């Protein structure tokens, strides 16, 4: 009986323990701050940072090799980076006597071949005259032999003389051809030597500024080695990157203003002359080139300019702070804001889908989803979920 009583008591204790409720920890109400939306006046223009580069830039290289005897002199010194040079100016001169000696030797060999050709041609003329006489004698001997007025021995002598003159003419012709080939080759060598002599003076292919000097006086230049980099800055290009969301609005031939801090108060205009067909794989932007006339060389390569796209007009738009914008629960590519509504007497955060517009330095424009005068949560928005009670802070 006693044992049964203990078992009943234990069962009662377990039942009472099962009926005991654990304490419920309610989620604390998130404190938030609100901002009433108002229309703001914003400009419709977009500015892109651009790098100024030369309109044309070429590397001037040596066609032939040799020792650099001297460089172009500017104000009593060797030409340097930043100097302006005219088209055809001799930038560097290789040692001239090396090329003069080669040309003189080639000319001497050419003259010798021409002289040999003239002697061979004279000998050929004599041989042909002798062959003509020998052929006539052979023809008479043939007729006389047929008339039995000439002995066989005399006929054989006439034929042998004819054969000998034919061989002599063939030899003379071969000699003329050999000397003619030598003379032709010699003329080609002379021309190449004269061209190399002319190329020993490294000349500027166009007027422009020296961007870089690679060679020094006294150095040994190899054929094809670069000597200078020259840039024509009478026309420059402003190169800037445009994201894919805006590249469709830019077309070849469009004109846009361009400004730079180096020229305060001066606005230049350029024409779109090139749009990259593909985006840069790292930056994901398209390179655009704006060609600008720079006749007075105000713009220098390496300057940073600001290209203005959009015309500089103004419009009214709703602007929300960036910290009010959250990802929508409907999709990763959609955005929303939280507004506050009264539900059962409690302030409640309600997610509102919005369509965003232009990004600004202090926020982003909203094209749809909220209206003027509505308040959005600007502090604590990232901690909220839809239909969650909130505490509004002053």
NUNUBA-675339 format. One record per residue (C-alpha): residue in three letters; residue number from 1; z, y, x; chain. Coordinates in steps of 0.2 Angstrom, whole numbers, plus 2048, in hexadecimal, padded with zeros to 3 digits. Example, Ala and Ser with C-alpha at 12.3 -4.5 7.8 and 13.67 -1.06 7.14 Angstrom:
BEGIN
  code  pos    Z    Y    X  unit
   ALA    1  827  7EA  83E     A
   SER    2  824  7FB  844     A
END
This chain:
BEGIN
  code  pos    Z    Y    X  unit
   UNK    1  800  800  800     A
   UNK    2  805  80C  80E     A
   UNK    3  7F4  808  817     A
   UNK    4  7EA  80C  807     A
   UNK    5  7F3  81D  806     A
   UNK    6  7EE  822  817     A
   UNK    7  7DC  81D  814     A
   UNK    8  7DC  828  804     A
   UNK    9  7E3  837  80D     A
   UNK   10  7D6  836  81B     A
   UNK   11  7C8  835  80F     A
   UNK   12  7CF  844  806     A
   UNK   13  7D0  84E  816     A
   UNK   14  7BE  84A  81A     A
   UNK   15  7B8  84F  809     A
   UNK   16  7C1  860  80A     A
   UNK   17  7BA  863  81B     A
   UNK   18  7A9  860  814     A
   UNK   19  7AB  86D  807     A
   UNK   20  7B0  87A  814     A
   UNK   21  7A2  887  816     A
   UNK   22  79D  88D  827     A
   UNK   23  79D  8A0  829     A
   UNK   24  78C  8A8  826     A
   UNK   25  786  8B5  833     A
   UNK   26  77B  8C1  82B     A
   UNK   27  76D  8CA  836     A
   UNK   28  772  8DC  83A     A
   UNK   29  768  8E9  832     A
   UNK   30  75B  8F1  83F     A
   UNK   31  75D  904  841     A
   UNK   32  74D  90D  841     A
   UNK   33  746  91E  842     A
   UNK   34  738  925  838     A
   UNK   35  72A  932  83A     A
   UNK   36  721  93A  82C     A
   UNK   37  70E  93A  82F     A
   UNK   38  705  94B  830     A
   UNK   39  6F3  950  833     A
   UNK   40  6EF  955  845     A
   UNK   41  6E0  95E  84C     A
   UNK   42  6D8  954  859     A
   UNK   43  6C8  956  864     A
   UNK   44  6BA  94A  862     A
   UNK   45  6B5  94A  874     A
   UNK   46  6B9  93D  881     A
   UNK   47  6BA  940  893     A
   UNK   48  6B6  933  8A0     A
   UNK   49  6BA  934  8B3     A
   UNK   50  6AA  934  8BD     A
   UNK   51  6A7  932  8D0     A
   UNK   52  69A  93D  8D7     A
   UNK   53  68D  934  8E2     A
   UNK   54  67D  93A  8EB     A
   UNK   55  66D  939  8E0     A
   UNK   56  664  930  8EF     A
   UNK   57  66C  928  8FE     A
   UNK   58  662  91F  90C     A
   UNK   59  667  917  91C     A
   UNK   60  65C  91C  92B     A
   UNK   61  659  90D  937     A
   UNK   62  651  90B  948     A
   UNK   63  640  902  946     A
   UNK   64  640  8FF  959     A
   UNK   65  64E  8FC  965     A
   UNK   66  653  905  975     A
   UNK   67  660  911  97D     A
   UNK   68  664  920  973     A
   UNK   69  660  92E  97F     A
   UNK   70  666  93D  974     A
   UNK   71  66B  942  962     A
   UNK   72  666  951  958     A
   UNK   73  66F  960  95D     A
   UNK   74  677  96B  94F     A
   UNK   75  681  97B  955     A
   UNK   76  681  974  967     A
   UNK   77  688  963  962     A
   UNK   78  682  952  95D     A
   UNK   79  67E  951  94A     A
   UNK   80  68D  94C  940     A
   UNK   81  692  947  92F     A
   UNK   82  690  955  923     A
   UNK   83  681  95D  92C     A
   UNK   84  671  961  922     A
   UNK   85  661  95B  929     A
   UNK   86  64F  95F  924     A
   UNK   87  642  952  921     A
   UNK   88  63A  94C  931     A
   UNK   89  648  952  93C     A
   UNK   90  64A  947  94C     A
   UNK   91  65C  940  949     A
   UNK   92  65C  935  959     A
   UNK   93  650  932  968     A
   UNK   94  64F  922  971     A
   UNK   95  64B  922  984     A
   UNK   96  639  928  984     A
   UNK   97  633  922  994     A
   UNK   98  635  910  98F     A
   UNK   99  628  912  981     A
   UNK  100  61D  91D  98C     A
   UNK  101  61C  910  999     A
   UNK  102  617  902  98D     A
   UNK  103  60A  90D  985     A
   UNK  104  603  912  996     A
   UNK  105  602  8FF  99B     A
   UNK  106  5FA  8FA  98A     A
   UNK  107  5ED  908  98C     A
   UNK  108  5E9  902  99E     A
   UNK  109  5E6  8F0  998     A
   UNK  110  5DC  8F6  989     A
   UNK  111  5D0  901  995     A
   UNK  112  5CF  8F2  9A1     A
   UNK  113  5C9  8E7  992     A
   UNK  114  5BD  8F4  98C     A
   UNK  115  5B5  8F5  99E     A
   UNK  116  5B4  8E2  99F     A
   UNK  117  5AB  8E2  98E     A
   UNK  118  59F  8EF  994     A
   UNK  119  59A  8E5  9A4     A
   UNK  120  599  8D5  999     A
   UNK  121  58E  8DE  98D     A
   UNK  122  582  8E4  99B     A
   UNK  123  581  8D2  9A2     A
   UNK  124  57D  8CB  991     A
   UNK  125  56F  8D8  98F     A
   UNK  126  568  8D2  9A0     A
   UNK  127  56A  8C0  99B     A
   UNK  128  561  8C3  98B     A
   UNK  129  553  8CC  993     A
   UNK  130  551  8BD  99F     A
   UNK  131  552  8B1  991     A
   UNK  132  544  8BA  988     A
   UNK  133  539  8B9  998     A
   UNK  134  53D  8A6  99A     A
   UNK  135  539  8A2  988     A
   UNK  136  528  8AB  98B     A
   UNK  137  525  8A1  99B     A
   UNK  138  52A  891  992     A
   UNK  139  51E  894  984     A
   UNK  140  50F  897  990     A
   UNK  141  514  887  99A     A
   UNK  142  514  87D  98A     A
   UNK  143  503  883  985     A
   UNK  144  4FC  880  997     A
   UNK  145  504  86F  997     A
   UNK  146  4FB  86A  987     A
   UNK  147  4EB  870  98E     A
   UNK  148  4EE  866  99E     A
   UNK  149  4ED  877  9A8     A
   UNK  150  4FF  875  9AE     A
   UNK  151  508  867  9B7     A
   UNK  152  517  85F  9B0     A
   UNK  153  522  865  9BE     A
   UNK  154  51D  877  9BB     A
   UNK  155  521  875  9A8     A
   UNK  156  532  86E  9AD     A
   UNK  157  536  87D  9B8     A
   UNK  158  532  889  9A9     A
   UNK  159  53D  87F  99D     A
   UNK  160  54B  87E  9AA     A
   UNK  161  54B  891  9AC     A
   UNK  162  54B  893  999     A
   UNK  163  55A  887  997     A
   UNK  164  563  890  9A5     A
   UNK  165  560  8A1  99D     A
   UNK  166  566  89B  98C     A
   UNK  167  576  895  995     A
   UNK  168  578  8A5  99D     A
   UNK  169  577  8AF  98D     A
   UNK  170  584  8A3  985     A
   UNK  171  590  8A6  993     A
   UNK  172  58D  8B9  992     A
   UNK  173  590  8B9  980     A
   UNK  174  5A0  8AF  982     A
   UNK  175  5A6  8BC  98F     A
   UNK  176  5A2  8CA  984     A
   UNK  177  5AB  8C3  975     A
   UNK  178  5BA  8BF  981     A
   UNK  179  5BB  8D1  987     A
   UNK  180  5B8  8D8  976     A
   UNK  181  5C7  8CE  970     A
   UNK  182  5D2  8D4  97E     A
   UNK  183  5CC  8E6  97A     A
   UNK  184  5D1  8E4  968     A
   UNK  185  5E1  8DD  96C     A
   UNK  186  5E4  8EB  979     A
   UNK  187  5E0  8F8  96B     A
   UNK  188  5ED  8F0  960     A
   UNK  189  5FA  8EF  96D     A
   UNK  190  5F7  902  971     A
   UNK  191  5F9  906  95E     A
   UNK  192  609  8FC  95D     A
   UNK  193  60F  905  96D     A
   UNK  194  60B  916  967     A
   UNK  195  613  912  956     A
   UNK  196  623  90C  95F     A
   UNK  197  623  91B  96A     A
   UNK  198  622  926  95A     A
   UNK  199  630  91B  952     A
   UNK  200  63B  91E  961     A
   UNK  201  63F  92F  959     A
   UNK  202  64A  92B  94A     A
   UNK  203  645  937  93D     A
   UNK  204  64D  93C  92C     A
   UNK  205  642  935  91E     A
   UNK  206  648  943  913     A
   UNK  207  652  953  913     A
   UNK  208  665  950  90F     A
   UNK  209  677  950  916     A
   UNK  210  67C  944  923     A
   UNK  211  689  938  91A     A
   UNK  212  68C  92D  929     A
   UNK  213  687  92D  93C     A
   UNK  214  687  91B  942     A
   UNK  215  67F  91D  954     A
   UNK  216  685  926  963     A
   UNK  217  67B  92D  972     A
   UNK  218  679  920  980     A
   UNK  219  67B  911  975     A
   UNK  220  66F  903  974     A
   UNK  221  667  902  963     A
   UNK  222  65F  8F2  95D     A
   UNK  223  650  8F1  952     A
   UNK  224  655  8F3  940     A
   UNK  225  667  8FA  944     A
   UNK  226  66C  908  939     A
   UNK  227  66F  91A  941     A
   UNK  228  673  926  933     A
   UNK  229  676  927  920     A
   UNK  230  66E  936  918     A
   UNK  231  671  93B  906     A
   UNK  232  667  947  8FB     A
   UNK  233  673  951  8F1     A
   UNK  234  667  95D  8E8     A
   UNK  235  66A  951  8DA     A
   UNK  236  67A  947  8D8     A
   UNK  237  680  93A  8CC     A
   UNK  238  690  939  8C3     A
   UNK  239  695  927  8C1     A
   UNK  240  6A2  922  8B4     A
   UNK  241  6A8  913  8AA     A
   UNK  242  6A6  911  897     A
   UNK  243  6AF  904  88D     A
   UNK  244  6A5  8F8  881     A
   UNK  245  6AC  901  872     A
   UNK  246  6A3  911  877     A
   UNK  247  694  90C  881     A
   UNK  248  689  90A  871     A
   UNK  249  68B  91D  86F     A
   UNK  250  683  921  880     A
   UNK  251  670  921  882     A
   UNK  252  664  924  890     A
   UNK  253  65E  936  890     A
   UNK  254  66E  93D  888     A
   UNK  255  675  94D  890     A
   UNK  256  688  94F  892     A
   UNK  257  693  95D  89A     A
   UNK  258  69C  95A  8AA     A
   UNK  259  6AB  963  8B2     A
   UNK  260  6B4  961  8C2     A
   UNK  261  6C5  969  8C8     A
   UNK  262  6BC  96E  8D8     A
   UNK  263  6B1  97A  8CE     A
   UNK  264  6BD  982  8C1     A
   UNK  265  6B4  98A  8B3     A
   UNK  266  6A3  983  8B7     A
   UNK  267  69B  976  8AB     A
   UNK  268  68C  96D  8B0     A
   UNK  269  681  962  8A6     A
   UNK  270  679  951  8AA     A
   UNK  271  66E  945  8A3     A
   UNK  272  671  932  8A0     A
   UNK  273  665  929  8AC     A
   UNK  274  66D  918  8AD     A
   UNK  275  678  90D  8A3     A
   UNK  276  67E  8FC  8AB     A
   UNK  277  677  8EE  8A1     A
   UNK  278  688  8E4  8A3     A
   UNK  279  69A  8E8  8A4     A
   UNK  280  6A4  8E7  8B5     A
   UNK  281  6AC  8D6  8B4     A
   UNK  282  6BD  8DE  8BA     A
   UNK  283  6BE  8EE  8B1     A
   UNK  284  6B4  8E9  8A2     A
   UNK  285  6AB  8FA  8A1     A
   UNK  286  699  8FF  8A2     A
   UNK  287  693  90A  8B0     A
   UNK  288  68A  919  8AA     A
   UNK  289  680  926  8B6     A
   UNK  290  67F  938  8B2     A
   UNK  291  672  941  8BC     A
   UNK  292  676  953  8C0     A
   UNK  293  66B  960  8C8     A
   UNK  294  675  967  8D8     A
   UNK  295  669  973  8E0     A
   UNK  296  677  97E  8E7     A
   UNK  297  681  96E  8ED     A
   UNK  298  690  973  8E3     A
   UNK  299  694  961  8DF     A
   UNK  300  699  957  8EE     A
   UNK  301  698  944  8F0     A
   UNK  302  6AA  93D  8ED     A
   UNK  303  6AF  94A  8E1     A
   UNK  304  6B7  944  8D0     A
   UNK  305  6B0  94C  8C1     A
   UNK  306  6B3  94B  8AE     A
   UNK  307  6A5  946  8A3     A
   UNK  308  6A7  94D  891     A
   UNK  309  6A0  942  883     A
   UNK  310  6A1  947  871     A
   UNK  311  69D  95A  870     A
   UNK  312  6AF  961  870     A
   UNK  313  6B0  963  85D     A
   UNK  314  6C1  961  853     A
   UNK  315  6C7  957  844     A
   UNK  316  6D6  954  839     A
   UNK  317  6DE  943  83B     A
   UNK  318  6EE  939  838     A
   UNK  319  6F6  935  849     A
   UNK  320  704  928  84B     A
   UNK  321  70E  925  85A     A
   UNK  322  70A  916  865     A
   UNK  323  71B  90E  863     A
   UNK  324  719  90E  850     A
   UNK  325  70A  902  851     A
   UNK  326  70D  8EF  851     A
   UNK  327  702  8E0  850     A
   UNK  328  6FE  8DA  83F     A
   UNK  329  704  8C9  838     A
   UNK  330  6F3  8C6  831     A
   UNK  331  6EA  8C5  842     A
   UNK  332  6EB  8C9  855     A
   UNK  333  6DD  8D6  853     A
   UNK  334  6E5  8E0  845     A
   UNK  335  6F2  8ED  845     A
   UNK  336  700  8F3  83A     A
   UNK  337  70E  900  838     A
   UNK  338  71F  8FE  82F     A
   UNK  339  723  90A  820     A
   UNK  340  733  90A  817     A
   UNK  341  735  906  804     A
   UNK  342  744  905  7F9     A
   UNK  343  747  8F3  7F3     A
   UNK  344  756  8F0  7E8     A
   UNK  345  75E  900  7EF     A
   UNK  346  75C  8FB  801     A
   UNK  347  750  903  80E     A
   UNK  348  743  8F5  812     A
   UNK  349  736  8F4  820     A
   UNK  350  725  8F0  819     A
   UNK  351  716  8EC  824     A
   UNK  352  706  8F6  820     A
   UNK  353  6F5  8F1  827     A
   UNK  354  6EC  900  830     A
   UNK  355  6DB  904  837     A
   UNK  356  6DD  90D  848     A
   UNK  357  6D2  91A  84F     A
   UNK  358  6D1  924  85F     A
   UNK  359  6DF  922  86C     A
   UNK  360  6E7  932  871     A
   UNK  361  6F4  936  87F     A
   UNK  362  702  937  872     A
   UNK  363  6FD  92A  865     A
   UNK  364  6EE  923  85C     A
   UNK  365  6E4  929  84C     A
   UNK  366  6E5  91F  83C     A
   UNK  367  6D6  91E  832     A
   UNK  368  6DD  913  823     A
   UNK  369  6ED  90B  81D     A
   UNK  370  6F9  91A  81D     A
   UNK  371  6F8  92C  816     A
   UNK  372  6FE  93D  81A     A
   UNK  373  711  93F  816     A
   UNK  374  715  92D  817     A
   UNK  375  723  928  824     A
   UNK  376  721  91A  831     A
   UNK  377  72D  912  83C     A
   UNK  378  72C  918  84D     A
   UNK  379  73C  911  855     A
   UNK  380  740  8FE  853     A
   UNK  381  72F  8F9  84C     A
   UNK  382  72C  8EB  858     A
   UNK  383  73D  8E3  853     A
   UNK  384  738  8E2  840     A
   UNK  385  730  8D6  834     A
   UNK  386  729  8D9  823     A
   UNK  387  736  8DC  815     A
   UNK  388  744  8DE  821     A
   UNK  389  752  8EA  81C     A
   UNK  390  754  8F9  828     A
   UNK  391  761  907  82C     A
   UNK  392  758  918  82D     A
   UNK  393  75F  922  83B     A
   UNK  394  75E  935  83A     A
END
